[in-house]
Amino acid sequence: MKVIICGAGQVGWQIARHLSGELNDVTVVDNNPDLVRRATETLDVQGIAGFASYPDVLERAGARDADMIIAATHSDEVNMVTCQMAHSVFSIQRKIARLRSKSYLEAIHRDLYRRDHLPIDVVISPEREVAAAAMRRLSAPAAFDTELFMDGKAQLLGIRIAEDCPIVNTPLRQLTDLFSTLSAIVVGIRRDGTLFAPESEDQLFVGDECYVFTSVQDVDRTMEVFGKSQKKQDRVVIVGGGNVGLEVARTLEEREGRIRAKVIERDRRCAELAAESLERTIVLNGDGLDSALLSEAGIERADAMLAVTDDDRTNMLAAVRAKAEGCPLAIALINDPSMVALMGPLGIDAYINPRATTVSSILRHIRHGRVRQVYSIGDAEAEVIEAEVLSTSPMAGQKLRDIDFPEGVLVGAVRKGDEVLRPTGSLRIDEKDVVAIFAMANDVPEVERLMQVSIDFF
């Protein structure tokens, strides 16, 4: 498949990494030559320096025979015009655009444009993706990371092991005997900054960060087994009233049940716009790092605090301040994955990576075939790949114990029909089963070979 990716920032680079690694013909376009150079030097892609919306630039990028274009620059207008050029001039079949403006998104949502006039097949909103990620964090407040799989029937949980965890120093193979009806399985462990796929004899130690796959029905019980209590989130303080904060607050207002939310926004004009847009949410104008303002927002009585400004350092400091003021759950929006390592030492409970959520959303829409979802773990250290098993896959007809998986690969869940099953050695994998696999980054190509998923996209 020939793909043109417009925008070589973190989102564009990550998408290019995934698609080029799957032997697709990828060309990256950006008006910043340095970003183009970085992409071509680190990835197996071609690069074109220039404005993505210009027809001559798209021509040089090979738009005449491209199968798909992904417009992920920082400008909504450039992304929309790029898709228009791709459709009108080059007849590219599939067009995906990242849009952030609320006005554009509302117009599209209300069908205020004609499909043939603004030909975009899929619109990705980073703010809405982040809001959805925030809701997932709040649904499992004791987890530092979480993602849904298998149409919402299975969930990946990132759990930090504390001293009161009842299964500390217990070999993982014994968990099946101790909790025979529990669907949970540990697929990844980060210890002393290093992530690895554990073996059955490995144990969990205090300070470990583990990734656990379980069915949604077993989430509460899984958290209890790992020494975490689930508490309903009734009071939420949001630091940052920009596009992301506003979308999170609006989502909370639409959520069932009575959730009392307050927004703190430093910019007066932005705070006024947020107050006008929200119905039941109180908006305070001021610095989210100000102890007095946090106290006025009721941070000591809040169940959770979300720091979602456009500055990573501000978000992390706001989370630390909220914890110091007595808030039990602090979640920070972090764009730079290298800063995630500071979460533990600073006492921050969970984080949201907007770029990772946007990349995962785009990949879900690209992969309309056998690959159903891809979720990146940490700083692209590992991936969870959900895919349907083909009849030609080496896995089809085999029991899990007989499949030659690399050492850095573990199966997290298997779906047969509507039922999500805990993977066991005797479980047979059949055609059309859906399998969720945790794989270290170096082992992803082998997983794709086993599942034969790299050629079927749309």
N, C-alpha and C positions, 0 to 999 in steps of 0.2 A: 504494500500500500504506500502511495506517495502522499506525504503530509507536509503542509506548510504551517509553521508555527510563527505567528507574528507577536513579537515581544520576547526578549531573551533575559528577562528578569528571573527571579527565583521560580515563579510559577511556570513560565515558558521553558526554563532550563530543566526543571523536574519532569515536565511532560515529554520534552525531547529526550531526556535520559531513558524514560520508560519505553518510548516508542522505538528509539534507535536500538535499544538493547534487545528488542523483539524483531530485529532485522527489517524494519520498515525504512523506506527511503525518506529521510527527514531533512527539511531545509528550514533554517531559522532565520528570521528577518527582524532587524532592529536598527533604529537610527543611531544607536550608540555603537561605534566600531569596537570598543573594548569589550562590550558584552557579547558581540558576535564572535570576536576572537576567543573569548573564554569558552564559548560553546563549542567552537570547532576544534579547539585544542584539547578539550576534556571529553568530548563525545564524538561518536562516529556520525557526524552530521555535516551538511553543507551550510554555509552562512552567506547572507547577503546584507550589506550595510545600506540602509535607506529607509524611507518612510513606507510603512506597510500598505498604506491606502493608495499609493501611487501605482497606476497600472503598469508603468514601465518597470518598477521594482518587482511587482508580482510576476511580470513576464520573465525577468531574470531569475526569479526563484522557481520557475518551472510550473507556473499556474496553468498552462495550457493542458497539461496531462496530470494534474493533481487530483487526488480522490477526496481530499478533505483539507479544510483550512481552519485553524484555531486562532482567533484574534484575542490575544491576552495581553495587549499593551496596557499602559496606565491610563489611556484616554478612551472614554466611552465612545466619543465621536469617531476617533480613528478606527476603533473596533467595528462600529456599525458601517462606516464607509468601506472598510476593507471587505466586509461580507457582501456589501452591495456590488463592489467591483468584481469580487470572486464570482458572483452570480451573473451579473449582467454582461461582463466582458469575457469571462473565462468559463462560465457554465460549470463551476465546481459543484459537485453534487451535495456535499455535506459541509455546513458552515456553523461553527460554534463561536459565540462571542461572550466575553466577560464584561458585564455592565454593572456599574455601581450606583448610578444616579437613581434616586427614588422616583423622580418624575418619569424617566424612561421606563423603569420597571413597572410602575403603575399603569402607564399607557399600554404597555405590552400585555399586562395582566388583564386589562379591560378590553383587549382586542381593538384598541384605538388606531391600529395601523393595519393595512392590508398586507397579507403574507407575500404577495408578489411585489409590493412596493418596498418592503424591508425584509429581505429574504434571509432570516436567521433561523436555523433549525433548532438550535438549543441555546438558551440564555442562561449563563451562570452568574449568580449574584453572590460575591464573597460575603457581604453582610448577612444575607439569609443563611448561607452555609455556616457562618460563625454562630449565628443565633441558634441554629439547629444543634451545633456542637455544644453550645452552652446549655441547652435543654438536656442533652445527653449527660453532661457533667452533673447537672442538678439531679437527674434521675438516679445517679449512683454517686452521691456526694462524697463517699469515703474512697473513691477511686481517683487516681491522679490522671488517668487516661481511659477513654472508653469509646467504642464504636459499635454500631449495629451491623449485623450480617444476616444473610438468608431471609431477606424480606422482613427484617425486624424480629425474627424468631431466635436468633443467637446473638450474643453480645461478648465483645472483648473487653476485659477489665484490667486496668493497670493498678496493682495493689502494692503499697509499700508495707513491708513486714515490720511490725513493732514488737516490743518485748512481750506484750500480752497475747500475741498470736498463738493459739493452741496447737498449731501444727509445726512450730519451729523445731528444727533438728529431726524432723520426720522424713524418711525417704519417700519420694514422690510415689513410688510403686505401692506404698501402704495406704495411700489416700483412697484408692479404689476399695480396699478391704474395709477401711474405717467408715467410708461414706459410699456404700455400694449403689445407692439410688441417686447420687448427685452426678450431674452431667459435667461438672467442672473438670478441666484439665489444664495444667500449667504448660504453656508452650514456649515461654521465654523468661529468662532471669537476667537482670542487670546487677552485677556485683562489682563494687569498687570501680564503677564507671565502665565496665565491660559487659556487653550484652551477649548472651549465648543461649542456644537451645539445649535444655537440660536432658539428661538421661534418667532412667527410672531409679537409679541409685542415688541421684543427687538429692540434697536436702536444702531446705530454706533456712536462711540465717537472718537474724535481726539486722535491719538495714538494707536487705535485698529489695529490689523492685521487681515484681514478677508480673507477667502478662498471663491472664487466665481466660480461657474460652469456656462459656457456659450457655445454656439455654436461657432465654429471657425469664422463663418461669422460675428458674433456680437462682436468679441474681441475689435476692435477699438472703437466701440460705448460704450461698457461696460466700457472701461478704461476712456472714456470721462465722463460718468455718475458718476464715482467715482473720478473725478477730476484729472485724469492723461492724459497727452498728449503723443502720440506715435511719436517718431522721428526715421527716418531712420538711421541705423548705417553704415556710410561710412568709418569712420576711427576708427580702433581698435588697442589698444596696449595690448600685451600679456606678462605678467611677468612670466617667466618660460618656458624654451625651451626643457624640457624633453619629455617623452613619451606623456603626456597629452597635453602640450603646442604645440608640433609638430603636433599632430592629430587635434587640434583645428585650427591651422594655415592652415593645409592642407585642412581642410573642408571649411574654409573661402575662400581659393583660388578656390575651386571647385564650390562655390556658384555663382548663377547668379548675374550679376551686378558688378560694380567696387568697391570692398572693399579694402581699403589700410590698410594693417596690418603691424605692427612691433613687433618683438619679442625681449625681453631682457632676456638674460641667463647669469648667473654668471660663470658657469664652461666653460672654454675656449673650451675644446674638445667637449662638448655637443653643444656649440654654433656653432662650425664648422660643426658638423654633421647636425644640423638644417639648416644651410645656404646651405649645399650641397643638402639637401632633398627638399627645397622649391624653387619655381621658381620666384614668384613675391613679396615675403615677405622679408623685410629688417630685418636682425638679428644683434643685438647689444650685445657685450660681456661686462658684468658689473653687478653691484648690482642693482636690481629693486627697492631698497629703496633709491637710490642715486637721490637727487633732480635734479642734473645737467644732469644725464643720462636720467631721465624721461623727462626733458625739451628737450633734444636732440631727444627723440622719439616723441616729439610733444604732450605730455600729455594734455597740456592746450587746444589744438585744437581737441583732440580725442573725439569721440562720446561715447566710452566705453573703459574700462580697465578690462581685465580678469587676475586675479592673480591665477596661477595654478601650483605653485611649490609643492614640496612634504612636505612642512612644513606649518601647519595651521597658526601659528603666523606670519610667513613671509607674507603669503597671506593677512591676515587681516591688517597688518601694511602697506603693499603695497597699499591696497585699501584705507586706511585712507590717505596716502600720496598723492595718485592720486586725491582724493576728494579735498584735501587742495590745490593742484596745479590747480584746476579748471575743472577736468573731471566730466561731469554730471552723469555718470553711472559707478559704480565700483562693480564688481562681484568677489567674493572670493571663492576658492575651500576650503571646510571645511570638514575634515574627522570626527572630534569630534563633535557630535551633541550638546553636552553641551555648546559649544562655540557659538552656534547660537544666544543665548540670548544676546550676546555682540554686535550683528550687529546694532541694533537700536541705542544704546548709542554712538557707534563709527561712525554712519552715513554711514554704508556700505549698498548699495542698495539691493543686492541680493547675494545668495550663491548657490553653487552646492555641494551636498553631493555624492561623488563617490561611497561610499558603498551602499547608498540607491538606486542609479540608477542601480548598478550592481545587487543588490538583486531583484529589480523590474523586471529587464530583465530576470534573471534566473527564477523567478516565472512565468513570461509570457510564457516562453518556457516549463515549467513543466506543466502548466495548459492548455493543449490543448483541454480540454473539455469545460464545461460550464463557469468556471471562466476564463475570458479573460485577466484581468489585476488587479494588486494590487499595490497601491502607498502609501508609508508610509509618514505620516505628522509629521514634527518635530522630536522629539526624540522618535519615535514609540508611540506618544500620540494618534494618530488616523490613520485610513486607508480609502482610497477610493477604493472600490471593484467594478469592472465592471464584470457583469456576465449575461449569457443568462438565461431567466426564463424557468424552466422545467414545464411540464404539471402537475407534482406532487407537485409543490411548493405551499405553502399556499397563495402566492401572485397571482397566476394565476387566472384570471377571476374576480379579485377584483378591485374596485376603490381605488386609493391611500388613500383616507380619511378613508376607512374601514379597512386598514391593520394596525395591532397592532405593530407599530414600537416602539422600546425603545426610551427614551427621548434623548439619545445621537446619534440618527440616523436621517439623512435627505437624501432624494433622490435628486441628483444633475441634472440628465438628464435621459431621456428615449428615446431609439431608436426603432422606428417601421419601419422595412424595411430599406430604405436609409434616412429616415427623423429623425432628432434629435428634440425632443420636450421638452419644458419647463414643468416640473412636476406641475400639479395642482391637487387639491383634487378630481376633477371629472374625471381625466384621468384613464382609465381602463388598467390594466396590463394583457397582454395576453401571452400565451405560445410563446416562441421564441423571445419575446421582449428582448432587451438588456437594463439593468438598471445599472446606476452608483450610488453607495450609499456611502455617507460619514458616517463613524461610529467611535465613540470613542473606544479606545482599548478594554475596558471591554464589549462592546456591539457587537464585531465582531462575537463571537460564535452564538449569536441570529440571526444576519444577515445571517450567513451561514445556519442556520436552516430554516429561511424563504425562502431562495433561493435554499436550498437543493443542495449546490455546493461542499460540502466537500469530496465527494466520487468519483467524476468524474474528473480524471486528464489527462489521455492520453490513 
